[in-house]
Amino acid sequence: MIDVLSAIGYGIVGFAIIVVIGLVVIGELGESVGGTANTTAQSIIGYLGTSGLAGWIPAVIAVAIGGLFMVYFGSRKKGY
């Protein structure tokens, strides 16, 4: 079970790093182009940031851990 939790943790950390790198690249690209591109880049950052895609990370963690506990306790052999 610890191996599965470790794999989930590595996946979440990898996902967070990819989101942060994407936010930085999109922000810098929007600033270098300017004008309408910057407005669009800021909108995309909003969708990827805490109000968007990255905001789902805590929900994914909770569902994954809850599912692991349900599988662990549900798969125990009954004593009768």
C-alpha positions, 0 to 999 in steps of 0.5 A: 500500500505504501508503494501505491501511495508513493507512486500517487505522490510522485505523480502529483508532484510531477503534475504540479511541476509541469503546471508550474513550468507551463504557467511560467512559460505562458506568462513570459511568452505573453509578456514578450509578445504584449497586447492581446497575447498577454491578455490571452496568456493571463486568461490561460494562466487563470484556467491552469492556476488554482481556479482551474486545473491545478485546483483539482489536485486536492480532490484527486489526492482525497479520492485516491487515498479514499479508494486505497483505504476502501480497497484495503479494508474491503479486501480483508478476509472475513473470519466466518 
